[in-house]
Amino acid sequence: MGIKHLKGFRKLGRGANHRRAMFRTMVTQLLKHERIQTTVPKAKELRKYAEKMITYVRNKPVKRALTKAHSFIREKEVVNKLFDTIKPRYAVRPGGYTRILKCGYRYFDKAPMAYIELVDSEKELGRRLPKRERNHTSLDDLRKKVETSFYNNLYEKDILHVSENPRTAALGGMSLLLEKIRGAPKPTPTKVLTPPSIIHEFVNIANPKLKK
């Protein structure tokens, strides 16, 4: 007699019939909405049912897979979506169709909660953007944006007159705006702060959390 390995599962406080009916409903809703929220133990068990269903549909003949899907999934529209949308999406993916993201604890009983979602879908929460697409705003980047925006828009706002050196004119306009923020009287046109001090002070006033 062989030893039983990898045969364990969570009973979740339910009988066999109740547990199967619950997972039929949860698989249907997961394939329909592509992301649902549940407890962590249920999400880990649901992953087995959902991924086995997608793998079965991928690998078996269409007629046999349709019979299996209709016997387990509760809604005909979801079966059609499984064959028309989800199956082509994972045609070359060797497993790993779902992702579990923990999202804290339930209010009244502190049960650990999680989102379970289909990967590579438009609604997924756990997609990681490439490095070039991430929105990291450092202090130096913000300084460059501030300087560039003033350089391009000061003349349109009629804050400064035309100058021989556009960079000096832009920095002069920034000094004027800093004086307005402080509430001080308007300075003379010859009063221009040095470039690093202007940009650094403007950034600190606009975003105090970015101070070094």
DRENTOR-825682 format. One record per residue: x, y, z of N, C-alpha, C in turn. Coordinates in steps of 0.02 Angstrom, whole numbers. Layout:
! DRENTOR-825682
ATOM    n_xx    n_yy    n_zz   ca_xx   ca_yy   ca_zz    c_xx    c_yy    c_zz
ATOM       X       Y       Z       X       Y       Z       X       Y       Z
...
This chain:
! DRENTOR-825682
ATOM    n_xx    n_yy    n_zz   ca_xx   ca_yy   ca_zz    c_xx    c_yy    c_zz
ATOM      43     -60       0       0       0       0      44      62       0
ATOM      31     108     -47      73     167     -52      58     218       3
ATOM     107     262      13      99     315      63      65     375      30
ATOM      20     406      67     -17     463      40      24     527      50
ATOM      48     554      -5      84     617      -3      46     668     -44
ATOM      48     730     -21      17     787     -56     -57     775     -69
ATOM     -90     742     -23    -162     729     -28    -202     769      22
ATOM    -168     808      64    -203     846     115    -239     907      87
ATOM    -290     930     122    -327     989     102    -361    1019     163
ATOM    -384    1079     157    -418    1113     212    -493    1097     209
ATOM    -520    1075     265    -591    1058     267    -635    1120     277
ATOM    -606    1173     307    -640    1237     313    -705    1233     353
ATOM    -710    1184     397    -769    1178     439    -832    1159     402
ATOM    -825    1125     345    -883    1107     304    -878    1035     283
ATOM    -936    1006     267    -937     939     241    -916     938     168
ATOM    -909     878     140    -884     871      72    -931     904      22
ATOM    -995     892      28   -1044     920     -20   -1047     996     -15
ATOM   -1047    1021      47   -1049    1094      57    -986    1126      30
ATOM    -929    1095      42    -866    1122      20    -861    1124     -57
ATOM    -884    1071     -90    -883    1069    -163    -930    1122    -192
ATOM    -989    1129    -163   -1036    1180    -187   -1008    1250    -179
ATOM    -973    1262    -123    -944    1328    -111    -889    1343    -162
ATOM    -846    1295    -177    -792    1308    -225    -818    1312    -296
ATOM    -873    1278    -312    -903    1287    -378    -925    1360    -387
ATOM    -956    1387    -336    -977    1458    -340    -918    1505    -343
ATOM    -866    1492    -303    -808    1536    -301    -769    1534    -366
ATOM    -762    1475    -396    -728    1470    -461    -767    1508    -514
ATOM    -832    1502    -512    -874    1538    -560    -865    1613    -554
ATOM    -866    1638    -492    -858    1710    -481    -787    1734    -498
ATOM    -737    1693    -484    -669    1712    -501    -659    1718    -576
ATOM    -684    1670    -613    -678    1673    -686    -721    1729    -716
ATOM    -775    1746    -683    -819    1798    -708    -790    1867    -697
ATOM    -768    1881    -635    -743    1948    -617    -668    1954    -620
ATOM    -632    1897    -622    -559    1894    -626    -524    1918    -563
ATOM    -561    1937    -513    -531    1953    -447    -587    1953    -395
ATOM    -577    1916    -341    -625    1915    -286    -586    1920    -221
ATOM    -622    1937    -168    -592    1942    -101    -622    1888     -57
ATOM    -579    1854     -20    -601    1801      25    -548    1793      79
ATOM    -557    1743     122    -506    1731     173    -446    1695     143
ATOM    -390    1700     176    -328    1671     150    -333    1595     142
ATOM    -359    1557     192    -365    1484     182    -410    1466     122
ATOM    -466    1501     114    -510    1487      57    -475    1504      -9
ATOM    -437    1559      -9    -403    1578     -71    -351    1526     -91
ATOM    -316    1498     -42    -265    1447     -58    -297    1383     -84
ATOM    -355    1365     -58    -390    1306     -84    -423    1321    -152
ATOM    -449    1381    -159    -481    1399    -222    -431    1399    -280
ATOM    -369    1417    -266    -318    1417    -318    -311    1348    -351
ATOM    -316    1295    -311    -310    1227    -339    -366    1213    -388
ATOM    -427    1228    -369    -485    1214    -412    -482    1256    -476
ATOM    -466    1320    -470    -467    1364    -528    -412    1345    -578
ATOM    -352    1333    -553    -297    1317    -598    -305    1248    -631
ATOM    -334    1201    -594    -346    1135    -624    -399    1141    -680
ATOM    -449    1184    -669    -500    1192    -721    -470    1224    -784
ATOM    -429    1276    -776    -399    1308    -835    -352    1260    -871
ATOM    -312    1222    -833    -267    1174    -864    -305    1119    -901
ATOM    -360    1096    -872    -400    1045    -906    -429    1071    -971
ATOM    -454    1132    -971    -481    1161   -1032    -427    1170   -1085
ATOM    -367    1187   -1064    -312    1197   -1111    -291    1132   -1145
ATOM    -286    1078   -1107    -253    1017   -1131    -299     965   -1160
ATOM    -363     966   -1142    -409     914   -1165    -445     935   -1228
ATOM    -474     886   -1265    -514     903   -1323    -574     948   -1305
ATOM    -597     987   -1353    -647    1038   -1339    -711    1007   -1311
ATOM    -735     953   -1342    -798     924   -1321    -793     898   -1249
ATOM    -738     864   -1234    -729     838   -1165    -721     895   -1115
ATOM    -684     947   -1134    -674    1004   -1089    -739    1041   -1077
ATOM    -781    1047   -1129    -846    1080   -1120    -890    1042   -1071
ATOM    -890     976   -1076    -930     936   -1030    -907     946    -958
ATOM    -841     946    -948    -814     956    -881    -829    1026    -854
ATOM    -822    1077    -896    -834    1145    -875    -907    1156    -856
ATOM    -953    1130    -898   -1024    1139    -883   -1046    1101    -821
ATOM   -1010    1047    -804   -1028    1010    -744   -1003    1043    -680
ATOM    -956    1089    -685    -927    1121    -625    -945    1195    -620
ATOM    -941    1232    -674    -956    1304    -674   -1031    1315    -679
ATOM   -1056    1361    -640   -1128    1369    -632   -1162    1412    -685
ATOM   -1124    1454    -721   -1154    1501    -769   -1128    1487    -839
ATOM   -1174    1485    -887   -1156    1470    -956   -1111    1525    -985
ATOM   -1125    1589    -966   -1085    1644    -992   -1012    1639    -969
ATOM   -1001    1615    -909    -933    1607    -884    -897    1551    -921
ATOM    -933    1498    -939    -902    1445    -978    -880    1472   -1046
ATOM    -923    1512   -1077    -905    1542   -1141    -843    1587   -1134
ATOM    -840    1626   -1079    -782    1668   -1067    -719    1627   -1056
ATOM    -726    1571   -1023    -669    1527   -1010    -638    1502   -1076
ATOM    -680    1485   -1123    -654    1458   -1186    -634    1513   -1235
ATOM    -669    1570   -1234    -657    1622   -1284    -602    1671   -1264
ATOM    -595    1684   -1198    -549    1736   -1175    -492    1708   -1133
ATOM    -508    1668   -1083    -458    1646   -1035    -413    1592   -1064
ATOM    -441    1546   -1101    -400    1492   -1131    -348    1520   -1180
ATOM    -364    1565   -1227    -312    1593   -1270    -260    1634   -1232
ATOM    -281    1666   -1177    -234    1708   -1139    -178    1665   -1110
ATOM    -193    1605   -1087    -143    1562   -1055    -122    1504   -1101
ATOM    -125    1515   -1166    -109    1461   -1213     -37    1437   -1206
ATOM       9    1482   -1190      80    1463   -1185     107    1471   -1114
ATOM      63    1480   -1066      86    1489    -997      84    1422    -960
ATOM     140    1399    -934     141    1333    -902     120    1335    -829
ATOM      57    1350    -816      32    1352    -748      41    1420    -716
ATOM      20    1426    -653      26    1489    -617     -22    1542    -644
ATOM     -86    1525    -648    -135    1570    -678    -165    1619    -628
ATOM    -153    1608    -563    -184    1650    -512    -130    1681    -467
ATOM    -150    1733    -433    -105    1767    -385    -146    1784    -323
ATOM    -116    1774    -265    -149    1790    -201    -113    1850    -170
ATOM    -152    1901    -152    -126    1961    -122    -160    1972     -54
ATOM    -123    1968      -1    -152    1978      66    -171    2052      75
ATOM    -228    2063     108    -253    2132     113    -278    2148     184
ATOM    -246    2121     235    -264    2139     303    -310    2088     335
ATOM    -349    2113     384    -391    2069     425    -463    2094     425
ATOM    -509    2047     430    -580    2065     431    -596    2099     497
ATOM    -644    2145     496    -655    2189     554    -680    2150     614
ATOM    -731    2109     606    -766    2083     665    -734    2021     695
ATOM    -697    1982     656    -667    1922     684    -592    1916     671
ATOM    -563    1968     638    -491    1970     626    -466    1912     583
ATOM    -509    1886     539    -487    1834     494    -442    1864     440
ATOM    -386    1832     424    -342    1859     372    -376    1856     304
ATOM    -377    1914     269    -411    1920     205    -360    1926     148
ATOM    -383    1909      88    -339    1912      30    -380    1920     -33
ATOM    -349    1950     -84    -376    1950    -151    -345    1892    -189
ATOM    -385    1858    -228    -360    1809    -275    -382    1831    -344
ATOM    -334    1834    -391    -348    1862    -456    -313    1821    -510
ATOM    -339    1828    -571    -306    1798    -629    -250    1843    -653
ATOM    -192    1815    -666    -136    1855    -689    -146    1874    -762
ATOM    -110    1926    -783    -112    1951    -852    -181    1974    -873
ATOM    -221    1996    -826    -287    2023    -843    -285    2099    -834
ATOM    -336    2133    -861    -338    2206    -856    -354    2230    -786
ATOM    -383    2187    -744    -404    2207    -677    -355    2188    -622
ATOM    -299    2157    -639    -255    2131    -587    -223    2187    -547
ATOM    -213    2174    -483    -183    2223    -437    -108    2214    -430
ATOM     -83    2154    -440     -14    2139    -425      34    2146    -483
ATOM      12    2177    -538      57    2183    -595     113    2231    -579
ATOM     175    2211    -594     233    2254    -583     252    2287    -648
ATOM     256    2354    -646     275    2390    -706     350    2384    -718
ATOM     372    2388    -781     444    2391    -794     474    2452    -760
ATOM     539    2451    -750     572    2504    -712     563    2572    -745
ATOM     563    2574    -812     556    2638    -846     486    2667    -840
ATOM     436    2625    -821     368    2650    -816     349    2668    -745
ATOM     391    2652    -696     374    2667    -627     379    2742    -613
ATOM     337    2766    -569     332    2837    -556     369    2853    -491
ATOM     435    2855    -494     475    2873    -436     494    2947    -442
ATOM     471    2988    -395     485    3059    -396     534    3075    -341
ATOM     596    3084    -358     647    3103    -310     652    3179    -305
ATOM     692    3201    -257     700    3273    -248     733    3306    -308
ATOM     784    3273    -336     818    3301    -395     771    3304    -455
ATOM     729    3252    -464     682    3253    -520     632    3310    -512
ATOM     608    3320    -450     560    3374    -438     592    3442    -450
ATOM     655    3450    -431     690    3513    -444     694    3526    -519
ATOM     710    3475    -558     715    3484    -631     647    3502    -660
ATOM     593    3471    -636     527    3486    -662     507    3558    -645
ATOM     523    3579    -583     507    3648    -564     544    3697    -607
ATOM     608    3686    -617     648    3732    -657     624    3734    -729
ATOM     609    3675    -757     586    3672    -827     519    3707    -836
ATOM     473    3695    -789     407    3726    -795     411    3802    -792
ATOM     454    3828    -747     462    3900    -743     496    3927    -806
ATOM     544    3890    -830     580    3912    -889     533    3918    -949
ATOM     483    3874    -954     439    3874   -1012     379    3920   -1005
ATOM     359    3936    -944     295    3970    -935     299    4040    -906
ATOM     358    4062    -885     362    4127    -853     344    4184    -900
ATOM     367    4180    -962     352    4234   -1009     278    4236   -1026
ATOM     245    4178   -1029     174    4177   -1044     133    4208    -988
ATOM     156    4201    -926     120    4229    -869     137    4303    -858
ATOM     181    4332    -899     199    4403    -895     228    4421    -827
ATOM     268    4376    -799     301    4390    -735     366    4427    -747
ATOM     401    4409    -802     466    4438    -817     466    4470    -886
ATOM     513    4514    -896     525    4542    -962     578    4499    -997
ATOM     585    4508   -1061     633    4469   -1100     704    4486   -1076
ATOM     744    4435   -1067     813    4444   -1044     860    4412   -1094
ATOM     923    4433   -1091     973    4403   -1135     986    4331   -1116
ATOM     983    4316   -1053     996    4248   -1028     930    4218   -1003
ATOM     899    4171   -1039     835    4144   -1018     838    4109    -950
ATOM     894    4076    -935     900    4041    -871     899    4091    -814
ATOM     934    4147    -822     934    4198    -770     865    4227    -761
ATOM     829    4237    -817     761    4264    -813     715    4216    -776
ATOM     721    4152    -790     679    4103    -757     693    4101    -683
ATOM     758    4102    -664     776    4101    -593     753    4164    -559
ATOM     754    4220    -594     729    4282    -565     654    4277    -552
ATOM     617    4247    -598     545    4238    -587     531    4193    -529
ATOM     572    4142    -519     562    4098    -461     574    4136    -396
ATOM     623    4181    -395     635    4219    -335     577    4265    -320
ATOM     545    4293    -373     487    4336    -363     429    4295    -333
ATOM     419    4235    -358     365    4194    -332     378    4173    -260
ATOM     441    4160    -243     457    4143    -174     441    4201    -127
ATOM     455    4261    -149     439    4319    -108     364    4327     -99
ATOM     325    4311    -152     252    4314    -146     226    4262     -98
ATOM     257    4202     -99     235    4150     -52     248    4171      19
ATOM     305    4202      32     321    4224     100     279    4283     122
ATOM     248    4317      75     209    4376      92     250    4439      99
ATOM     312    4439      76     355    4497      81     339    4545      23
ATOM     359    4608      28     348    4655     -27     388    4634     -89
ATOM     364    4656    -147     395    4637    -210     467    4662    -214
ATOM     516    4619    -228     585    4640    -229     602    4678    -294
ATOM     660    4707    -293     683    4741    -353     704    4691    -405
ATOM     702    4708    -471     720    4660    -524     792    4634    -519
ATOM     835    4672    -485     905    4650    -481     917    4597    -428
ATOM     866    4585    -385     875    4536    -332     860    4466    -358
ATOM     911    4426    -370     904    4359    -397     944    4312    -352
ATOM     911    4261    -327     946    4212    -285     988    4166    -329
ATOM    1034    4131    -298    1074    4083    -335    1031    4024    -356
ATOM    1045    3992    -412    1002    3938    -437     989    3881    -387
ATOM    1038    3853    -353    1022    3797    -308     976    3819    -251
ATOM     987    3878    -224     947    3899    -167     875    3912    -187
ATOM     864    3939    -247     796    3953    -270     758    3887    -277
ATOM     786    3841    -315     751    3778    -328     739    3739    -263
ATOM     790    3736    -220     784    3698    -158     731    3729    -113
ATOM     730    3795    -108     682    3827     -64     611    3820     -90
ATOM     603    3825    -157     537    3819    -186     510    3748    -176
ATOM     552    3698    -184     530    3629    -174     512    3617    -102
ATOM     550    3644     -55     534    3633      15     468    3665      35
ATOM     453    3724       5     389    3756      21     332    3717     -10
ATOM     341    3692     -72     287    3656    -105     276    3586     -76
ATOM     331    3552     -56     326    3484     -29     371    3479      32
ATOM     345    3495      91     388    3491     151     413    3421     166
ATOM     377    3368     143     398    3299     158     461    3280     121
ATOM     480    3317      68     538    3299      29     602    3331      55
ATOM     600    3363     112     660    3393     139     711    3339     156
ATOM     773    3353     143     825    3304     159     843    3309     233
